[in-house]
């Protein structure tokens, strides 16, 4: 376990492998643990980093805000602190939205972007997530966390085919605070990258599961409209967690993209 200290709190991360760096970013209510199998494979070819956003996993939880923009700044600080001049960013869900935002705001930092089931605009989120971005709803859910966690366990088979998913989600939920729970999803709900996407000139790949019930499965369309050179990979039998539902196809396509030459 490794960590860096920033001016806004401790950032926990894990690193595996040697070679050129690749940075993995998790989604809402997640943590670096989502990427363990991905790191085990990519680590044979790349030096692979997976970090916890502020408010999640083992990172600091004493902030006043947990907005998408805060996580964009975190990635820049993380790379600066570790001496990583430039790297591909691979983001799942909210982490993909952050990855695209970093490419827009700090283009020198990013050589490629991969987004996995990521919302390009916040209105594409499933309605329970949109509701969770309102304080009364978030307060109610968080203060009924036992029931919420039980509900997530019951719903797990609908979200991911991987039998380990319910334990992974329960572990990550136990590390979340009310403020990180509420403010991050509220910020994601308000985010709309469509007007900014045309500024991205680096290679981009969007990976979307046709059975995604967390983010609209056709969010690859606004991505492709904004970044016409983007490579789109669709997974007919996967939901929101493609790396769990179709792990072999996912890692094969991810490595192929990372290995491909830049534009």
PAZA-599809 format. One line per 2 residues: number of its first residue (from 1); their letters; for each residue x, y negated, z of C-alpha. Coordinates in steps of 0.2 Angstrom, whole numbers, plus 2048, in hexadecimal, padded with zeros to 3 digits. Each point is the difference from the previous one (the first is absolute). Layout:
N
NUM> A> X/Y/Z ~ ... .
This chain:
263
1> XX> 800/800/800 ~ 807/7EF/7FB .
3> XX> 7FA/7EE/802 ~ 805/7EE/7FD .
5> XX> 7FB/7F1/80A ~ 7F9/7F1/7F6 .
7> XX> 7FA/7EF/806 ~ 7EE/807/801 .
9> XX> 803/811/808 ~ 808/811/7FF .
11> XX> 7FE/80A/7EF ~ 802/813/801 .
13> XX> 806/809/7F1 ~ 806/811/7FB .
15> XX> 80D/803/7F3 ~ 806/810/7F6 .
17> XX> 80B/804/7F2 ~ 80E/7F8/7F6 .
19> XX> 801/7F6/7F0 ~ 7F6/7F1/7FA .
21> XX> 7F3/7F9/80D ~ 7ED/803/7FE .
23> XX> 7F4/7F8/80D ~ 7EF/809/805 .
25> XX> 7F2/7F6/807 ~ 7F1/807/809 .
27> XX> 7EE/7FB/7FF ~ 7F3/7F9/80D .
29> XX> 800/80A/810 ~ 80F/80B/7FA .
31> XX> 812/801/804 ~ 810/806/7F9 .
33> XX> 7FB/812/804 ~ 7F6/801/7F0 .
35> XX> 810/800/7F6 ~ 809/80F/808 .
37> XX> 7FE/80C/7F2 ~ 803/7F2/7F3 .
39> XX> 810/7FB/809 ~ 806/812/802 .
41> XX> 7FF/802/7ED ~ 806/7EF/7FA .
43> XX> 80E/800/80D ~ 809/80C/7F5 .
45> XX> 802/7F3/7F3 ~ 7FD/7EF/808 .
47> XX> 803/7F8/811 ~ 7EE/7FF/805 .
49> XX> 7F9/7F4/80E ~ 7EF/800/807 .
51> XX> 7FB/7F3/80D ~ 7F2/7FC/80B .
53> XX> 7F7/7EF/7FE ~ 7FE/7F5/80F .
55> XX> 7F2/807/80A ~ 801/812/7FA .
57> XX> 80A/80F/804 ~ 80F/7FC/80B .
59> XX> 802/7EE/7FB ~ 7FD/7F1/80B .
61> XX> 7EE/7FB/805 ~ 801/7EF/808 .
63> XX> 7FC/7F5/7F1 ~ 7F2/7F4/7FE .
65> XX> 7FD/805/7ED ~ 801/80F/7F6 .
67> XX> 7FC/7FA/7EF ~ 805/807/7EF .
69> XX> 80C/7F0/7FE ~ 808/805/811 .
71> XX> 804/811/7F9 ~ 807/7F8/7F0 .
73> XX> 80C/7F6/80B ~ 804/80F/80A .
75> XX> 806/80A/7F0 ~ 80B/7F1/7FC .
77> XX> 808/7FF/811 ~ 802/813/801 .
79> XX> 80A/800/7F0 ~ 80A/7F1/805 .
81> XX> 804/808/811 ~ 806/810/7F8 .
83> XX> 809/7F8/7F2 ~ 7F5/807/7F2 .
85> XX> 801/7F4/7F2 ~ 7F3/808/7F5 .
87> XX> 7F6/810/800 ~ 7F0/809/7F9 .
89> XX> 7F1/7FE/80C ~ 7F4/80E/801 .
91> XX> 7F0/7FC/80A ~ 7F1/809/805 .
93> XX> 7EF/7F7/801 ~ 803/7F0/809 .
95> XX> 813/803/7FE ~ 7FE/800/7ED .
97> XX> 7F7/7EF/802 ~ 80F/7FA/80A .
99> XX> 80C/807/7F3 ~ 7F8/7F7/7F2 .
101> XX> 800/7F0/80B ~ 813/802/803 .
103> XX> 803/801/7EE ~ 7F6/7F0/7FC .
105> XX> 808/7F6/80F ~ 811/807/801 .
107> XX> 803/807/7EE ~ 813/801/803 .
109> XX> 7FD/80D/80D ~ 7F6/80D/7F6 .
111> XX> 806/80A/7F1 ~ 7F0/80B/7FE .
113> XX> 7EF/801/809 ~ 7F6/810/803 .
115> XX> 7EE/7FE/807 ~ 7F6/80F/806 .
117> XX> 7ED/7FD/802 ~ 803/7EE/803 .
119> XX> 7F3/7F2/800 ~ 804/7F3/7F3 .
121> XX> 7F2/7F5/807 ~ 7F8/803/811 .
123> XX> 7EE/802/7FA ~ 805/811/7FA .
125> XX> 802/807/812 ~ 7F2/80C/806 .
127> XX> 7F3/7F7/809 ~ 805/807/812 .
129> XX> 811/7F9/7FD ~ 7F9/7EF/7FB .
131> XX> 7F5/800/810 ~ 80F/804/80B .
133> XX> 807/7F0/7FB ~ 7F3/7F7/80A .
135> XX> 804/7FD/812 ~ 7F0/806/808 .
137> XX> 801/810/7F6 ~ 812/803/803 .
139> XX> 7FE/7FC/813 ~ 7F2/80D/801 .
141> XX> 80A/80D/7F7 ~ 810/7FD/80A .
143> XX> 7F7/801/810 ~ 7F7/810/7FB .
145> XX> 811/807/7FA ~ 7FD/812/807 .
147> XX> 7F0/801/7F5 ~ 808/7F7/7F2 .
149> XX> 80F/80D/800 ~ 7F4/80E/801 .
151> XX> 7F6/7F9/7F1 ~ 810/7FF/7F6 .
153> XX> 804/812/804 ~ 7EF/805/7FA .
155> XX> 802/7F6/7F0 ~ 812/805/7FD .
157> XX> 7FB/80E/7F3 ~ 7F7/7F4/7F6 .
159> XX> 80F/7F4/800 ~ 80E/80C/7FC .
161> XX> 801/813/7FC ~ 810/801/80B .
163> XX> 7FB/809/810 ~ 80E/7F6/809 .
165> XX> 7F8/7F0/7FC ~ 7F4/7FF/80F .
167> XX> 80F/802/80C ~ 80A/7F3/7F7 .
169> XX> 7F2/7F3/800 ~ 7FD/803/813 .
171> XX> 812/7FE/804 ~ 801/7EF/7F6 .
173> XX> 7EF/7FA/808 ~ 807/802/811 .
175> XX> 80E/7F4/7FC ~ 7F5/7F2/7FA .
177> XX> 7FA/7F1/809 ~ 7F0/7F6/7FE .
179> XX> 809/7F1/7F8 ~ 80A/80A/7F4 .
181> XX> 7F0/80B/7FC ~ 7F5/7F1/7FD .
183> XX> 80C/7F2/7F8 ~ 808/80B/7F4 .
185> XX> 7F0/807/7F8 ~ 7F8/7EF/800 .
187> XX> 80F/7F9/7F7 ~ 800/80E/7F3 .
189> XX> 7ED/7FD/7FE ~ 804/7EE/7FB .
191> XX> 80F/804/7F4 ~ 7FE/7FF/7ED .
193> XX> 810/802/7F6 ~ 7F8/7FF/7EF .
195> XX> 804/7EE/7FC ~ 813/804/805 .
197> XX> 803/810/7F7 ~ 806/7F9/7EF .
199> XX> 80F/7F9/809 ~ 807/812/803 .
201> XX> 80C/805/7F2 ~ 808/80F/809 .
203> XX> 7FB/812/7FD ~ 7EF/804/809 .
205> XX> 7F7/811/803 ~ 7EF/802/807 .
207> XX> 7FB/811/807 ~ 7ED/802/803 .
209> XX> 7F6/80F/806 ~ 7EF/802/7F7 .
211> XX> 7F8/806/810 ~ 806/7F1/80B .
213> XX> 7F2/7FB/80C ~ 80B/7F3/809 .
215> XX> 805/7F4/7F2 ~ 7F6/800/7EF .
217> XX> 808/80D/7F5 ~ 800/7F5/7F1 .
219> XX> 80B/7F2/808 ~ 80D/805/7F3 .
221> XX> 7F6/7F6/7F3 ~ 803/7EF/808 .
223> XX> 812/805/802 ~ 802/804/7EE .
225> XX> 7F7/7F0/7FB ~ 80C/7F6/80A .
227> XX> 810/80A/7FC ~ 7FD/807/7EE .
229> XX> 811/80A/800 ~ 7FB/809/810 .
231> XX> 800/813/800 ~ 7F0/807/806 .
233> XX> 7FF/812/808 ~ 7EF/807/804 .
235> XX> 7FD/80F/80B ~ 7EF/809/7FD .
237> XX> 801/80A/810 ~ 807/7F4/80C .
239> XX> 7F8/7F3/80C ~ 808/7F2/808 .
241> XX> 80F/80A/807 ~ 808/806/7EF .
243> XX> 810/805/808 ~ 7F7/80C/80B .
245> XX> 7F2/806/7F4 ~ 80B/803/7F1 .
247> XX> 811/800/807 ~ 80A/809/7F2 .
249> XX> 7F9/7F5/7F2 ~ 802/7F0/80B .
251> XX> 812/803/804 ~ 804/805/7EE .
253> XX> 7F8/7F1/7F8 ~ 808/7F4/80E .
255> XX> 812/807/7FD ~ 7FE/7FF/7ED .
257> XX> 7FB/7ED/802 ~ 80E/7FC/80C .
259> XX> 80C/809/7F4 ~ 7FB/7F7/7F1 .
261> XX> 809/7F0/7FA ~ 7FA/7EF/803 .
263> X> 7F8/7F6/7F3 .
